[in-house]
């Protein structure tokens, strides 16, 4: 059963008008900004490789070895938000083939470019925050995200367990979740795509390659086994914590809505309204967010106009905010601390609203 948004000629008009205003603003902005993404596409992978080589060079010092592996985890997230995410939307190079080649970097740092692209483009961007469809916020049953989701006993304590589970986010993504999407029949991704045989070969090749260079090469160079494994854990934990600050805040909180389809798969909202009620921005605008986080904090603009490069997100967001205020759309932006608090409130509310002891009468 597909998701069917409510048809609205009024919202279609608003979207056209909004796009017209944004196109007018974009004409006044320098095209040279786009070169920054190309520089990152070269510079960040080289930075990742440099850190890795330095980690091997200084592996005799546990503190340096662990620290550099922790930096690898953070750098892998920077590669994701600056390169992989934009390349998937063809916003770095003009050539789709070049962008697709660039996405293979994701496989080299432990992810799976094929399955993530399908999850992100076909499910998340079309159906964010819709239960049964948004695989980007799909969890393994340990954390109940959707308020109407079926609960397990462990969810009763999930507002405590998130401090244990969230630092394992990358570990789950790289070593568990991708394999589930490939091999389990009930995964959401199976609703929208069939996985070619060649992608199974790529999955095992690149996952093995990642484990080999991250864990086994240090061992071959004389690093003790437990030290190498511990360093890999540092990489997962540092990257996970950094990633959650970026990935949790735009959608998963108690200020955003989680629309539910009726028995026919229909939603009582238009596509445009859906973007506003399920996505928020972060009130961050500094050198770090603009240059190292790919303007990820301006998230609504990306969902409304994913083909516009993130280098213009701040100006595009200003147009969206003004238009929303003038026409009654609910544009929302929060401080990072507030967004994290709202996320925790959602997790806690879902934990306390389980009704395990209710009886049907």
KEKE-416836 format. One line per 4 residues: number of its first residue (from 0); their letters; for each residue x, y, z of C-alpha. Coordinates in nm, 3 decimals, always signed. Layout:
NUM	a	X/Y/Z ~ ...
This chain:
0	xxxx	+0.000/+0.000/+0.000 ~ +0.158/+0.327/-0.115 ~ +0.141/+0.660/+0.065 ~ -0.104/+0.904/-0.094
4	xxxx	-0.084/+1.271/-0.002 ~ -0.392/+1.493/-0.014 ~ -0.417/+1.688/-0.336 ~ -0.416/+2.062/-0.281
8	xxxx	-0.415/+2.314/-0.566 ~ -0.357/+2.587/-0.307 ~ -0.040/+2.423/-0.176 ~ +0.075/+2.351/-0.531
12	xxxx	+0.043/+2.724/-0.597 ~ +0.238/+2.806/-0.281 ~ +0.517/+2.567/-0.379 ~ +0.546/+2.722/-0.726
16	xxxx	+0.554/+3.073/-0.580 ~ +0.811/+2.975/-0.321 ~ +1.030/+2.814/-0.585 ~ +0.999/+3.125/-0.801
20	xxxx	+1.118/+3.350/-0.517 ~ +1.406/+3.115/-0.437 ~ +1.517/+3.100/-0.801 ~ +1.523/+3.479/-0.806
24	xxxx	+1.748/+3.487/-0.498 ~ +1.977/+3.216/-0.635 ~ +2.050/+3.426/-0.944 ~ +2.210/+3.689/-0.722
28	xxxx	+2.435/+3.442/-0.538 ~ +2.785/+3.350/-0.662 ~ +2.814/+3.025/-0.855 ~ +3.173/+2.998/-0.730
32	xxxx	+3.044/+2.873/-0.393 ~ +2.982/+2.534/-0.551 ~ +3.358/+2.486/-0.591 ~ +3.382/+2.448/-0.214
36	xxxx	+3.200/+2.116/-0.240 ~ +3.447/+1.994/-0.500 ~ +3.737/+2.089/-0.276 ~ +3.578/+1.897/+0.010
40	xxxx	+3.525/+1.597/-0.219 ~ +3.903/+1.579/-0.255 ~ +4.020/+1.721/+0.075 ~ +3.814/+1.528/+0.329
44	xxxx	+3.900/+1.177/+0.198 ~ +4.267/+1.279/+0.192 ~ +4.232/+1.406/+0.548 ~ +4.074/+1.073/+0.648
48	xxxx	+4.360/+0.883/+0.484 ~ +4.619/+1.106/+0.653 ~ +4.469/+1.045/+0.996 ~ +4.469/+0.671/+0.931
52	xxxx	+4.835/+0.670/+0.824 ~ +4.928/+0.877/+1.130 ~ +4.738/+0.635/+1.353 ~ +4.946/+0.346/+1.217
56	xxxx	+5.264/+0.554/+1.247 ~ +5.199/+0.632/+1.614 ~ +5.031/+0.306/+1.710 ~ +5.294/+0.244/+1.978
60	xxxx	+5.125/+0.517/+2.183 ~ +4.780/+0.394/+2.290 ~ +4.660/+0.746/+2.367 ~ +4.755/+0.876/+2.021
64	xxxx	+4.626/+0.562/+1.851 ~ +4.287/+0.583/+2.023 ~ +4.265/+0.960/+1.970 ~ +4.338/+0.937/+1.599
68	xxxx	+4.085/+0.656/+1.555 ~ +3.829/+0.871/+1.737 ~ +3.907/+1.149/+1.491 ~ +3.853/+0.899/+1.207
72	xxxx	+3.499/+0.844/+1.338 ~ +3.425/+1.216/+1.337 ~ +3.583/+1.260/+0.995 ~ +3.371/+0.979/+0.850
76	xxxx	+3.060/+1.173/+0.957 ~ +3.197/+1.490/+0.799 ~ +3.254/+1.296/+0.477 ~ +2.896/+1.173/+0.496
80	xxxx	+2.728/+1.512/+0.546 ~ +2.957/+1.707/+0.312 ~ +3.021/+1.460/+0.030 ~ +2.803/+1.149/+0.031
84	xxxx	+2.477/+1.326/+0.109 ~ +2.530/+1.594/-0.155 ~ +2.662/+1.349/-0.415 ~ +2.350/+1.132/-0.376
88	xxxx	+2.147/+1.439/-0.473 ~ +2.388/+1.517/-0.760 ~ +2.483/+1.849/-0.600 ~ +2.862/+1.833/-0.626
92	xxxx	+2.947/+1.765/-0.991 ~ +2.733/+1.823/-1.298 ~ +2.790/+1.467/-1.413 ~ +2.564/+1.208/-1.247
96	xxxx	+2.825/+0.943/-1.323 ~ +3.093/+1.140/-1.137 ~ +2.866/+1.187/-0.837 ~ +2.786/+0.815/-0.834
100	xxxx	+3.157/+0.734/-0.842 ~ +3.211/+0.970/-0.551 ~ +2.950/+0.786/-0.346 ~ +3.177/+0.480/-0.343
104	xxxx	+3.380/+0.661/-0.077 ~ +3.093/+0.573/+0.155 ~ +3.157/+0.203/+0.094 ~ +3.526/+0.252/+0.169
108	xxxx	+3.452/+0.403/+0.512 ~ +3.219/+0.122/+0.614 ~ +2.874/+0.210/+0.478 ~ +2.686/+0.072/+0.181
112	xxxx	+2.619/+0.332/-0.084 ~ +2.356/+0.132/-0.274 ~ +2.122/+0.057/+0.013 ~ +2.164/+0.397/+0.180
116	xxxx	+2.089/+0.582/-0.144 ~ +1.770/+0.377/-0.185 ~ +1.671/+0.432/+0.178 ~ +1.736/+0.803/+0.163
120	xxxx	+1.600/+0.892/-0.181 ~ +1.304/+0.655/-0.212 ~ +1.187/+0.634/+0.149 ~ +1.311/+0.917/+0.369
124	xxxx	+1.276/+1.202/+0.121 ~ +0.932/+1.092/+0.012 ~ +0.790/+0.977/+0.343 ~ +0.984/+1.128/+0.634
128	xxxx	+0.835/+1.050/+0.976 ~ +0.569/+0.819/+0.831 ~ +0.556/+0.487/+1.022 ~ +0.641/+0.192/+0.804
132	xxxx	+0.808/+0.404/+0.539 ~ +1.082/+0.629/+0.676 ~ +1.373/+0.389/+0.698 ~ +1.619/+0.664/+0.793
136	xxxx	+1.469/+0.669/+1.143 ~ +1.379/+0.301/+1.151 ~ +1.518/+0.137/+1.463 ~ +1.584/-0.223/+1.560
140	xxxx	+1.305/-0.242/+1.818 ~ +1.530/-0.123/+2.099 ~ +1.407/+0.237/+2.069 ~ +1.046/+0.326/+1.999
144	xxxx	+1.048/+0.634/+1.774 ~ +0.698/+0.644/+1.627 ~ +0.430/+0.713/+1.891 ~ +0.193/+0.457/+1.739
148	xxxx	+0.465/+0.192/+1.698 ~ +0.419/-0.145/+1.863 ~ +0.617/-0.150/+2.186 ~ +0.831/-0.414/+2.349
152	xxxx	+0.911/-0.447/+2.718 ~ +1.257/-0.298/+2.670 ~ +1.098/+0.022/+2.537 ~ +0.968/+0.091/+2.887
156	xxxx	+1.321/+0.191/+2.984 ~ +1.437/+0.335/+2.652 ~ +1.486/+0.688/+2.789 ~ +1.767/+0.537/+2.997
160	xxxx	+1.897/+0.296/+2.735 ~ +1.949/+0.565/+2.468 ~ +2.266/+0.671/+2.651 ~ +2.394/+0.317/+2.593
164	xxxx	+2.252/+0.255/+2.245 ~ +2.323/+0.586/+2.072 ~ +2.703/+0.561/+2.106 ~ +2.669/+0.231/+1.915
168	xxxx	+2.484/+0.392/+1.625 ~ +2.764/+0.353/+1.368 ~ +2.845/+0.004/+1.490 ~ +2.483/-0.096/+1.425
172	xxxx	+2.469/+0.083/+1.091 ~ +2.792/-0.054/+0.949 ~ +2.796/-0.409/+1.088 ~ +2.429/-0.495/+1.139
176	xxxx	+2.171/-0.271/+0.975 ~ +2.301/-0.290/+0.617 ~ +2.302/-0.670/+0.634 ~ +1.945/-0.669/+0.765
180	xxxx	+1.833/-0.457/+0.471 ~ +1.998/-0.697/+0.230 ~ +1.884/-1.026/+0.379 ~ +1.564/-0.980/+0.582
184	xxxx	+1.239/-0.994/+0.384 ~ +1.037/-0.765/+0.611 ~ +1.265/-0.460/+0.580 ~ +1.110/-0.136/+0.458
188	xxxx	+1.358/-0.104/+0.172 ~ +1.210/-0.416/+0.010 ~ +0.892/-0.215/-0.060 ~ +1.066/+0.005/-0.314
192	xxxx	+1.359/-0.180/-0.467 ~ +1.504/-0.513/-0.568 ~ +1.870/-0.563/-0.482 ~ +2.089/-0.679/-0.777
196	xxxx	+2.325/-0.971/-0.723 ~ +2.628/-0.750/-0.787 ~ +2.533/-0.534/-0.487 ~ +2.558/-0.838/-0.259
200	xxxx	+2.913/-0.890/-0.382 ~ +2.993/-0.523/-0.320 ~ +2.842/-0.544/+0.028 ~ +3.075/-0.824/+0.140
204	xxxx	+3.379/-0.690/-0.043 ~ +3.368/-0.340/+0.106 ~ +3.263/-0.449/+0.456 ~ +3.556/-0.692/+0.457
208	xxxx	+3.786/-0.422/+0.322 ~ +3.678/-0.181/+0.598 ~ +3.736/-0.436/+0.877 ~ +4.066/-0.538/+0.720
212	xxxx	+4.223/-0.194/+0.708 ~ +4.069/-0.069/+1.033 ~ +4.139/-0.372/+1.251 ~ +4.367/-0.626/+1.084
216	xxxx	+4.632/-0.406/+0.927 ~ +4.724/-0.256/+1.266 ~ +4.749/-0.610/+1.407 ~ +4.974/-0.713/+1.118
220	xxxx	+5.194/-0.413/+1.199 ~ +5.236/-0.524/+1.558 ~ +4.940/-0.365/+1.740 ~ +4.793/-0.597/+2.002
224	xxxx	+4.456/-0.745/+1.910 ~ +4.270/-0.592/+2.203 ~ +4.423/-0.250/+2.132 ~ +4.317/-0.262/+1.768
228	xxxx	+3.961/-0.364/+1.858 ~ +3.944/-0.097/+2.128 ~ +4.058/+0.167/+1.878 ~ +3.783/+0.057/+1.638
232	xxxx	+3.533/+0.094/+1.923 ~ +3.660/+0.447/+1.987 ~ +3.604/+0.522/+1.620 ~ +3.246/+0.392/+1.633
236	xxxx	+3.158/+0.574/+1.954 ~ +3.304/+0.913/+1.859 ~ +3.146/+0.900/+1.514 ~ +2.812/+0.786/+1.658
240	xxxx	+2.786/+1.068/+1.910 ~ +2.882/+1.325/+1.648 ~ +2.639/+1.176/+1.396 ~ +2.347/+1.175/+1.637
244	xxxx	+2.380/+1.550/+1.693 ~ +2.325/+1.595/+1.319 ~ +2.079/+1.321/+1.235 ~ +1.843/+1.321/+1.534
248	xxxx	+1.754/+1.686/+1.555 ~ +1.576/+1.769/+1.224 ~ +1.294/+1.513/+1.245 ~ +1.281/+1.301/+1.559
252	xxxx	+1.140/+1.512/+1.840 ~ +0.810/+1.578/+2.012 ~ +0.756/+1.906/+1.822 ~ +0.737/+1.729/+1.487
256	xxxx	+0.447/+1.514/+1.375 ~ +0.440/+1.150/+1.266 ~ +0.150/+1.130/+1.016 ~ -0.046/+0.807/+0.996
260	xxxx	-0.211/+0.671/+0.683 ~ -0.572/+0.561/+0.680 ~ -0.680/+0.213/+0.572 ~ -0.640/+0.313/+0.206
264	xxxx	-0.293/+0.457/+0.251 ~ -0.410/+0.818/+0.235 ~ -0.283/+1.109/+0.442 ~ -0.499/+1.407/+0.530
268	xxxx	-0.219/+1.651/+0.446 ~ -0.053/+1.770/+0.127 ~ +0.308/+1.699/+0.041 ~ +0.402/+2.061/+0.112
272	xxxx	+0.232/+2.064/+0.451 ~ +0.402/+1.734/+0.530 ~ +0.746/+1.894/+0.488 ~ +0.668/+2.171/+0.736
276	xxxx	+0.514/+1.956/+1.010 ~ +0.780/+1.681/+1.004 ~ +1.100/+1.885/+0.966 ~ +1.263/+2.159/+1.169
280	xxxx	+1.582/+2.360/+1.138 ~ +1.849/+2.433/+1.396 ~ +1.932/+2.789/+1.499 ~ +2.298/+2.750/+1.416
284	xxxx	+2.494/+2.963/+1.177 ~ +2.866/+2.969/+1.229 ~ +3.183/+2.880/+1.045 ~ +3.166/+2.517/+1.154
288	xxxx	+2.807/+2.452/+1.040 ~ +2.855/+2.639/+0.713 ~ +3.190/+2.488/+0.621 ~ +3.220/+2.152/+0.794
292	xxxx	+2.858/+2.041/+0.841 ~ +2.734/+2.129/+0.495 ~ +2.461/+2.359/+0.632 ~ +2.290/+2.046/+0.762
296	xxxx	+2.113/+2.260/+1.019 ~ +1.906/+2.420/+0.742 ~ +1.719/+2.098/+0.686 ~ +1.375/+2.209/+0.570
300	xxxx	+1.519/+2.382/+0.265 ~ +1.686/+2.056/+0.168 ~ +1.362/+1.859/+0.193 ~ +1.168/+2.118/-0.005
304	xxxx	+1.436/+2.169/-0.270 ~ +1.685/+1.878/-0.257 ~ +1.840/+1.968/-0.593 ~ +1.967/+2.302/-0.463
308	xxxx	+2.323/+2.284/-0.333 ~ +2.363/+2.312/+0.042 ~ +2.605/+2.604/-0.007 ~ +2.297/+2.820/-0.063
312	xxxx	+2.091/+2.676/+0.222 ~ +2.109/+2.980/+0.448 ~ +1.969/+3.221/+0.188 ~ +1.710/+2.969/+0.071
316	xxxx	+1.599/+2.917/+0.431 ~ +1.548/+3.292/+0.477 ~ +1.310/+3.295/+0.179 ~ +1.124/+2.992/+0.315
320	xxxx	+1.094/+3.145/+0.661 ~ +0.957/+3.474/+0.527 ~ +0.716/+3.298/+0.293 ~ +0.594/+3.066/+0.570
324	xxxx	+0.530/+3.358/+0.806 ~ +0.336/+3.545/+0.538 ~ +0.123/+3.249/+0.432 ~ +0.050/+3.059/+0.751
328	xxxx	+0.297/+2.770/+0.725 ~ +0.460/+2.653/+1.047 ~ +0.833/+2.715/+1.002 ~ +1.024/+2.605/+1.314
332	xxxx	+1.386/+2.640/+1.420 ~ +1.536/+2.543/+1.757 ~ +1.863/+2.575/+1.939 ~ +2.061/+2.252/+1.938
336	xxxx	+2.015/+2.206/+2.313 ~ +1.638/+2.251/+2.279 ~ +1.619/+2.013/+1.983 ~ +1.802/+1.746/+2.182
340	xxxx	+1.570/+1.808/+2.477 ~ +1.266/+1.771/+2.251 ~ +1.411/+1.446/+2.118 ~ +1.455/+1.312/+2.469
344	xxxx	+1.098/+1.416/+2.557 ~ +0.969/+1.212/+2.261 ~ +1.169/+0.905/+2.364 ~ +1.052/+0.939/+2.725
348	xxxx	+0.689/+0.996/+2.628 ~ +0.695/+0.684/+2.412 ~ +0.847/+0.490/+2.701 ~ +0.583/+0.601/+2.949
352	xxxx	+0.289/+0.550/+2.715 ~ +0.319/+0.177/+2.661 ~ +0.012/+0.045/+2.843 ~ +0.152/-0.301/+2.918
356	xxxx	-0.096/-0.356/+3.199 ~ -0.407/-0.232/+3.020 ~ -0.670/-0.494/+2.951 ~ -0.909/-0.504/+2.659
360	x	-1.269/-0.498/+2.780
